Structures are given as C-alpha cells and as structure tokens.
Amino acid sequence: MFMGSKNPASDPRFHGRRRGRRLRQQREELLAARLPALELSLPADGGAVDPAAQFAGPVRDVWLEIGFGYGEHLIWQAQNHRDIGIIGAEPFLNGVARLVSYIAEGEVDNVRIVPDDVRPVLDRLPAASLGRVFILFPDPWPKLRHRKRRLVSAETLDQLARVMSDGAELRLATDDADYAAWMLRLGLAHREFEWTARRPDDWRQRPDDWPSTRYEEKNRSGGQGPVFLRFRRHLRD
Ligand SMILES: C[S@@+](CC[C@H](N)C(=O)[O-])C[C@H]1O[C@@H](n2cnc3c(N)ncnc32)[C@H](O)[C@@H]1O
C-alpha cells in the first residue's frame, strides 16, 4: 500500500475499473512473468523514489503517462524516444497486460509501470523529476455529482507542478466539451502553468509526436473532435 502525506490528494479514491474481461491464459502468463521486473519499485518504508534510477541504463529525462489505457500512445513514445525513461500508471489490469505484451513485442527497455492509481505515487517522486506528463482522454465523469472524480483537478495539478521540472510540458486531451473547458479553466488558473497555444490550430490539430489512443479512436463522446492542450510549467524562482 502506498503511503503518501496528509494532503487530501494523496489519499484519493479510485473510481474506475480495475479488471475487465478475463485475460487469455497466454497474456496472464506474460503478465505474471514480466510485470514484476517492469513495475516501478517503491521503497517499502514509504520513502521517496528516484524515477531516473529505475531504468536499466542512463536516461536523458523521465516522462509520465497517467491512465495509459491499453498503452498504444505510451509504447509509441517509448519506441520513438529510447533515451527517455517512461513511466505509465494504469489501475486497469487488462490495459496493463496489453502494455506488457507491447513491451515484450517491441523490445523496449525504457518503460516502468505503476499498475495502480498514480496519485499516491506522485507524492513520493522528488520535486522537478519529470520532464513531461500526459493525461489523455481521462474519464469525463459528465454527471454534475461526479465531477469530483475527475482526474484533472486543482489538487492533481498541484501535485504535478511539484514533480515537473522547469519548462516541463503537461499534455492533456479530451473529446468532451465540458471537460475541455474544465481543463482549460484549471490550467489557466494555476500559477505554475502556462497554456502554450497561440492560435486555434495549436489545440485543434494533433501534433506529429502525439499518436492517437484507443479511446480517441472510438470517439466516445460522439461530439466535437478532440482537443490537444499543452501547458508549460513555469521556471522556478
Ligand atoms: C477513458 S480511459 C482513456 C485511456 C487512454 N488514455 C486512451 O486514451 O485510450 C481513462 C483511463 O484512466 C485511468 N485512470 C483513471 N484514474 C486514474 C488514476 N488516478 N491513476 C492512473 N490511471 C487512472 C482509467 O483506469 C482509464 O483506463
């Protein structure tokens, strides 16, 4: 069990699914064989974890994808940035199993996995230890009474501002109009972040180094197209 500080964001409740359809035996075996070595290792005493030290070789930077789903975007980033260590967090076991099989097929050695809610782990990362963070198509929780469940919140942005390095990029995507406005409002209101868009195409058009995800392909909201929001963490004083 993770042990965070007394910050309310570090004692959160996860509201999504942890399991879906029963895993095929082969995938179950692969997961059992490979996940232990791929898991981000957290000191048992509840202390801090140095993310850069978790990879087999030296890494130029460490990036984090929160809620990677089935891992298509994460594996693309890992394959195209072999000198970056990439941490993926996802409590949904079927998605973790899919990512583990992508890792086995793609022979990448620069990925580590948190098969759980990321928020308690954020509290254990050193300040300024991540150069990029992705939260792509988080569950929109459209009902008013469920808004508190949204992963993008003022508390999560505070946690991210602490662990992101100066000038680090936060990438958010959604196809839900209300969540897009919510993300923008919170991002613009946060004193440590700056929205980098200068013209509409900067948030309407997919950047080249931003492959689509399974959720995005399914266009769950059925409404507007996705928005791609990029925020830069300000330089510290
Ligand atoms: C709607 S899915 C999108 C998945 C993927 N990013 C995509 O675009 O296909 C949102 C994912 O976020 C994960 N998630 C929700 N809360 C999370 C948390 N606190 N930490 C890590 N992952 C979380 C869920 O388990 C779910 O798989």
The ligand as an SDF file (V2000), in Angstrom:
LIG
                    3D

 27 29  0  0  0  0  0  0  0  0999 V2000
  -11.0990    6.8510  -20.6240 C   0  0  0  0  0  0  0  0  0  0  0  0
   -9.6730    5.9280  -20.2990 S   0  0  0  0  0  0  0  0  0  0  0  0
   -8.5060    6.5230  -21.5110 C   0  0  0  0  0  0  0  0  0  0  0  0
   -7.3280    5.6060  -21.6660 C   0  0  0  0  0  0  0  0  0  0  0  0
   -6.2550    6.0730  -22.6600 C   0  0  0  0  0  0  0  0  0  0  0  0
   -5.5700    7.2620  -22.1930 N   0  0  0  0  0  0  0  0  0  0  0  0
   -6.8370    6.3040  -24.0330 C   0  0  0  0  0  0  0  0  0  0  0  0
   -6.9320    7.4850  -24.4320 O   0  0  0  0  0  0  0  0  0  0  0  0
   -7.2180    5.3250  -24.6780 O   0  0  0  0  0  0  0  0  0  0  0  0
   -9.0430    6.6930  -18.8180 C   0  0  0  0  0  0  0  0  0  0  0  0
   -8.0550    5.8000  -18.0770 C   0  0  0  0  0  0  0  0  0  0  0  0
   -7.5260    6.4960  -16.9590 O   0  0  0  0  0  0  0  0  0  0  0  0
   -7.3030    5.5530  -15.9350 C   0  0  0  0  0  0  0  0  0  0  0  0
   -7.2420    6.2600  -14.6500 N   0  0  0  0  0  0  0  0  0  0  0  0
   -8.2760    6.8750  -14.0290 C   0  0  0  0  0  0  0  0  0  0  0  0
   -7.8790    7.3790  -12.8520 N   0  0  0  0  0  0  0  0  0  0  0  0
   -6.5490    7.0970  -12.7480 C   0  0  0  0  0  0  0  0  0  0  0  0
   -5.5690    7.3530  -11.7450 C   0  0  0  0  0  0  0  0  0  0  0  0
   -5.8920    8.0100  -10.6290 N   0  0  0  0  0  0  0  0  0  0  0  0
   -4.2990    6.9240  -11.9500 N   0  0  0  0  0  0  0  0  0  0  0  0
   -3.9800    6.2740  -13.0880 C   0  0  0  0  0  0  0  0  0  0  0  0
   -4.8630    5.9930  -14.0740 N   0  0  0  0  0  0  0  0  0  0  0  0
   -6.1350    6.3980  -13.9000 C   0  0  0  0  0  0  0  0  0  0  0  0
   -8.5010    4.6150  -16.0510 C   0  0  0  0  0  0  0  0  0  0  0  0
   -8.2510    3.3530  -15.4560 O   0  0  0  0  0  0  0  0  0  0  0  0
   -8.6880    4.5220  -17.5500 C   0  0  0  0  0  0  0  0  0  0  0  0
   -8.0280    3.4080  -18.1070 O   0  0  0  0  0  0  0  0  0  0  0  0
  1  2  1  0
  2  3  1  0
  2 10  1  0
  3  4  1  0
  4  5  1  0
  5  6  1  0
  5  7  1  0
  7  8  2  0
  7  9  1  0
 10 11  1  0
 11 12  1  0
 11 26  1  0
 12 13  1  0
 13 14  1  0
 13 24  1  0
 14 15  1  0
 14 23  1  0
 15 16  2  0
 16 17  1  0
 17 18  1  0
 17 23  2  0
 18 19  1  0
 18 20  2  0
 20 21  1  0
 21 22  2  0
 22 23  1  0
 24 25  1  0
 24 26  1  0
 26 27  1  0
M  CHG  2   2   1   9  -1
M  END
$$$$
